Amino acid sequence: MKPYELTYIISSEMSSDQALAESKNIESSIQDKEGIILKSEKPSPKTLAYPIKRQGSGFFGVLEFQLEPEHLGELRKKLQKDSKIIRYMVTIKNPAKIQKEKRVKKKPLVFSTLFEAVKENVKNLPAQAGRKTNKKADLKEIEKELNEILSE
C-alpha cells in the first residue's frame, strides 16, 4: 500500500453538516477499497483566492490514507463524478529523507604566500610612512610586523 494525501474543496452551497457528511462518505469509499485512513481533518470553510466553478468559497478538507495503487483510479473517478466536490488533488506522500550536510573543503592558508604579500607591501610603503626606503628590510622586522597585522 502506498501513502496518499487527498486535498479537496466541497461546494459552499452545502451546509457544514452536509460537508462533514460528504467527507465521511469519501472516507468510507476509501475504506471500501481496503484502504486505511491515517489522518483526517474536518472540512473547514475557506474563502478561495479565485473563483472555482463560479464559487468564491468552499469547505477545504485534507485526508491522508493508504491505498493500493490499482484502486486509486476508481477513487479518482468517484471524486470526479461527485458534483459536490468542486476541486480535488491526490498526491503521493513520500517520507522526507534527511540529507547530510555536505562538507565544504576549505583552502588551506598558505603562510608563505601571505608572507610574500606582506613583504611586498612593506617594500612599497612610501617614505613618509616612517620607513626608510634606502635601507634593506630585515626579516625579523617583517616577521614582527606580520605578527602585529595577524594579531589584529
C-alpha positions in Angstrom: 0.0 0.0 0.0 1.2 3.5 -0.8 0.5 6.6 1.3 -1.5 9.3 -0.4 -2.9 12.7 0.6 -6.2 13.9 -0.8 -7.0 17.6 -0.6 -10.5 18.6 -1.7 -12.9 21.6 -1.8 -16.6 20.9 -1.2 -19.1 23.3 -2.7 -20.1 26.3 -0.5 -23.8 25.7 -1.4 -23.9 23.0 1.2 -24.1 23.4 5.0 -21.2 22.5 7.3 -23.1 19.4 8.4 -23.6 18.3 4.8 -19.9 18.9 4.1 -18.9 16.8 7.1 -21.2 14.0 5.8 -19.6 14.3 2.4 -16.1 13.9 3.9 -17.3 10.8 5.8 -18.6 9.5 2.5 -15.2 9.9 0.9 -13.5 8.1 3.9 -16.0 5.2 3.7 -15.3 4.8 -0.1 -11.6 4.6 0.6 -12.2 2.0 3.4 -14.5 0.0 1.0 -11.5 -0.4 -1.3 -9.5 -1.8 1.6 -7.7 1.5 2.3 -6.5 2.7 5.7 -7.3 6.3 6.9 -4.2 7.7 8.5 -5.3 11.3 9.3 -8.5 13.1 8.6 -9.2 16.8 9.0 -12.7 18.1 9.3 -13.6 20.3 6.3 -13.4 24.0 7.3 -15.0 26.9 5.4 -12.4 28.9 3.4 -12.5 31.9 1.0 -10.9 30.9 -2.3 -8.2 33.0 -3.9 -10.0 32.9 -7.2 -13.5 31.5 -8.2 -13.7 27.8 -9.0 -16.8 26.8 -10.9 -18.3 30.3 -10.1 -17.9 29.8 -6.4 -15.8 32.1 -4.2 -15.7 30.0 -1.1 -15.9 26.3 -0.1 -15.2 23.7 2.5 -11.5 22.8 2.5 -10.6 19.3 3.7 -7.4 17.1 3.9 -7.3 13.4 4.2 -4.2 11.1 4.5 -4.6 7.5 3.7 -3.0 4.3 2.4 -4.4 2.5 -0.6 -3.3 0.0 -3.3 -2.4 1.9 -6.5 -4.9 -0.2 -8.5 -7.8 1.2 -6.6 -6.7 4.8 -6.9 -8.2 5.2 -10.4 -11.6 4.1 -9.1 -11.4 6.7 -6.3 -10.5 9.5 -8.7 -13.4 8.6 -11.0 -15.8 8.7 -8.0 -14.4 12.1 -6.9 -14.7 13.5 -10.5 -18.3 12.4 -10.8 -19.3 13.9 -7.5 -20.8 17.3 -8.2 -20.5 18.4 -4.6 -16.6 18.4 -4.8 -15.5 21.3 -6.9 -11.8 20.6 -6.9 -9.5 17.8 -5.6 -5.9 16.7 -5.7 -4.4 13.4 -4.8 -0.6 13.3 -4.2 1.7 10.5 -3.2 3.0 11.0 0.3 6.7 10.0 0.5 8.5 10.4 3.7 11.1 13.2 3.6 14.7 11.9 3.7 17.1 13.8 5.9 20.1 14.7 3.9 23.5 15.1 5.4 25.3 18.4 5.2 27.9 18.4 2.6 31.4 19.2 3.7 33.0 22.1 2.1 36.7 21.9 1.6 38.4 25.0 2.9 41.5 26.1 1.1 44.5 25.9 3.5 46.0 29.2 4.4 49.4 29.3 2.8 51.7 31.1 5.2 54.5 31.6 2.6 52.1 33.3 0.1 50.8 35.6 2.9 54.4 36.4 4.0 55.4 37.3 0.5 52.4 39.6 0.1 53.2 41.4 3.3 56.9 41.6 2.3 55.9 43.3 -1.0 53.6 45.7 0.8 56.4 46.6 3.3 58.8 47.3 0.5 56.3 49.5 -1.4 55.5 51.7 1.6 56.2 55.4 1.0 59.0 57.2 2.9 56.5 59.5 4.7 55.0 56.5 6.4 58.1 56.4 8.7 60.1 53.9 6.8 63.4 54.4 5.1 63.3 53.1 1.5 67.1 53.1 1.1 67.5 50.5 3.9 67.0 46.8 3.2 64.2 45.2 5.1 65.2 42.9 7.9 63.4 39.5 8.1 62.9 39.8 11.8 61.3 43.2 11.4 59.0 41.8 8.7 58.0 38.9 11.0 57.2 41.3 13.8 55.0 43.4 11.6 53.4 40.3 10.2 52.6 39.1 13.7 51.2 42.5 14.6 49.0 42.5 11.5 47.7 39.0 12.1 47.1 39.6 15.8 44.6 42.4 15.0 
